[in-house]
């Protein structure tokens, strides 16, 4: 029988293993009422509209990218990487804190061969479906209802990975 791992009941030897997870180590200890998250939903909706208008969720644009026929998506991804790199640099340089005054920390990740396999599977799925996990909901919201199959597949794949994670080459 598989052991259920709960984050609030963690043995000391599991802390080192968990530090290599992709879990957020900057998780806030503050608790807010449910309606506090409505602003994040509004920002997400605006973000989805921008994705649709910029054709970032367009299956045709994604296919152009994988066929090396257009720079559009490479420009979007490249500019996002640059904004992220500059943001991390500024956060580290000025020791910025969250809006609630909590410290922001960055931890180094250890390379694992499973990342190559996972990256290849992710890229293959992205190329076949024309859908990255981030904008799936924007694609569904724009009327591409067939993406519901991709969403269900992404959820099933995530669940499958979580179930077999201890047996995979991490």
C-alpha positions as CSV (number, residue, x, y, z in Angstrom):
1,X,0.0,0.0,0.0
2,X,1.3,3.4,-0.9
3,X,2.2,5.8,1.9
4,X,0.3,9.1,1.9
5,X,2.7,12.1,2.3
6,X,1.2,15.1,3.9
7,X,3.2,18.3,4.0
8,X,2.3,19.1,7.6
9,X,3.3,15.6,8.9
10,X,6.8,15.4,7.6
11,X,9.6,13.3,9.0
12,X,13.0,15.1,9.3
13,X,14.7,12.8,6.8
14,X,12.0,13.8,4.2
15,X,12.8,17.5,4.5
16,X,16.0,17.1,2.4
17,X,14.2,15.2,-0.3
18,X,11.3,17.7,-0.3
19,X,13.8,20.6,-0.8
20,X,14.5,19.2,-4.3
21,X,10.8,19.3,-5.2
22,X,9.3,22.0,-7.3
23,X,7.2,23.0,-4.3
24,X,7.2,26.7,-3.4
25,X,9.6,27.3,-0.5
26,X,8.4,30.9,-0.2
27,X,4.9,29.9,0.8
28,X,3.3,32.5,2.9
29,X,2.2,31.7,6.5
30,X,-0.6,34.3,6.3
31,X,-4.2,33.1,6.0
32,X,-6.8,35.2,4.2
33,X,-10.6,34.9,3.6
34,X,-11.7,33.1,0.4
35,X,-12.7,36.3,-1.4
36,X,-9.1,37.5,-1.1
37,X,-8.2,35.3,-4.1
38,X,-10.7,37.0,-6.4
39,X,-8.1,39.5,-7.4
40,X,-5.9,36.7,-8.6
41,X,-8.8,35.3,-10.7
42,X,-9.3,38.8,-12.3
43,X,-5.6,39.0,-13.1
44,X,-5.7,35.5,-14.6
45,X,-8.6,36.4,-16.8
46,X,-6.8,39.5,-18.0
47,X,-3.7,37.4,-18.6
48,X,-5.8,34.9,-20.6
49,X,-7.3,37.7,-22.8
50,X,-3.8,39.1,-23.5
51,X,-2.6,35.5,-24.4
52,X,-5.6,35.2,-26.8
53,X,-5.0,38.7,-28.4
54,X,-1.3,38.1,-28.7
55,X,-2.0,34.7,-30.4
56,X,0.2,32.9,-27.8
57,X,-2.5,30.2,-27.3
58,X,-3.0,29.8,-31.0
59,X,-2.5,26.2,-32.2
60,X,-1.2,27.6,-35.5
61,X,1.4,29.8,-33.8
62,X,2.6,26.9,-31.7
63,X,2.9,24.7,-34.8
64,X,4.8,27.4,-36.6
65,X,7.3,27.5,-33.7
66,X,7.9,23.8,-33.7
67,X,8.3,23.8,-37.5
68,X,10.8,26.7,-37.2
69,X,8.6,28.8,-39.5
70,X,8.1,31.8,-37.3
71,X,9.9,33.8,-34.6
72,X,6.7,34.9,-32.9
73,X,6.6,32.4,-30.1
74,X,10.4,32.4,-29.7
75,X,10.2,36.2,-29.2
76,X,7.5,35.8,-26.6
77,X,9.3,33.0,-24.7
78,X,12.7,34.8,-24.9
79,X,11.3,38.1,-23.6
80,X,9.6,36.2,-20.7
81,X,12.9,34.6,-19.9
82,X,14.6,38.0,-19.9
83,X,12.0,39.6,-17.7
84,X,12.2,36.7,-15.3
85,X,16.0,36.9,-15.2
86,X,16.0,40.6,-14.6
87,X,13.4,40.3,-11.9
88,X,15.3,37.6,-10.0
89,X,18.5,39.7,-10.3
90,X,16.7,42.7,-8.9
91,X,15.1,40.7,-6.1
92,X,18.5,39.3,-5.1
93,X,20.4,42.6,-5.5
94,X,18.0,44.7,-3.4
95,X,16.9,41.9,-1.1
96,X,13.2,42.7,-1.9
97,X,10.5,41.3,0.2
98,X,6.8,40.4,-0.4
99,X,4.1,43.0,0.0
100,X,3.6,41.6,3.5
101,X,7.3,42.0,4.4
102,X,8.3,38.3,4.1
103,X,11.7,37.5,2.8
104,X,12.1,36.0,-0.7
105,X,14.6,33.2,-0.9
106,X,16.0,31.2,-3.9
107,X,17.3,27.7,-3.5
108,X,19.5,25.9,-6.0
109,X,18.1,22.9,-7.7
110,X,20.0,19.7,-8.3
111,X,20.1,18.4,-11.9
112,X,18.5,15.0,-12.3
113,X,18.3,12.8,-15.4
114,X,14.6,12.6,-15.1
115,X,14.4,16.3,-16.1
116,X,15.6,15.4,-19.6
117,X,12.9,12.7,-20.0
118,X,10.2,14.9,-18.5
119,X,11.2,17.8,-20.7
120,X,11.1,15.6,-23.8
121,X,7.6,14.3,-22.8
122,X,6.4,17.8,-22.1
123,X,7.7,19.1,-25.5
124,X,6.2,16.2,-27.4
125,X,2.8,16.8,-25.7
126,X,3.1,20.5,-26.5
127,X,3.9,19.9,-30.1
128,X,1.2,17.3,-30.6
129,X,-1.6,19.2,-28.9
130,X,-0.5,22.8,-29.5
131,X,-1.2,23.5,-25.9
132,X,1.1,24.3,-23.0
133,X,-0.4,23.7,-19.5
134,X,-0.4,27.4,-18.6
135,X,-2.9,28.7,-21.2
136,X,-5.1,25.7,-21.4
137,X,-7.9,27.6,-19.7
138,X,-7.5,30.5,-22.0
139,X,-7.8,28.2,-25.0
140,X,-11.0,26.6,-23.5
141,X,-12.3,30.1,-22.7
142,X,-11.7,31.2,-26.2
143,X,-14.0,28.5,-27.5
144,X,-11.5,25.7,-28.3
145,X,-13.5,23.1,-26.4
146,X,-11.4,20.2,-27.8
147,X,-8.7,21.4,-25.4
148,X,-10.8,19.9,-22.6
149,X,-9.3,16.6,-23.7
150,X,-5.8,18.0,-23.3
151,X,-6.7,19.4,-19.9
152,X,-8.0,16.0,-18.7
153,X,-4.8,14.4,-20.2
154,X,-2.6,16.9,-18.4
155,X,-4.4,16.2,-15.1
156,X,-4.1,12.4,-15.6
157,X,-0.4,12.8,-16.5
158,X,0.3,14.8,-13.4
159,X,-1.6,12.3,-11.2
160,X,0.3,9.4,-12.9
161,X,3.6,11.1,-12.3
162,X,2.7,11.7,-8.6
163,X,1.7,8.1,-8.2
164,X,4.8,6.6,-9.8
165,X,7.2,9.3,-8.7
166,X,9.2,7.2,-6.2
167,X,9.8,4.6,-8.9
168,X,10.9,6.9,-11.7
169,X,14.5,7.9,-12.4
170,X,14.5,11.3,-10.6
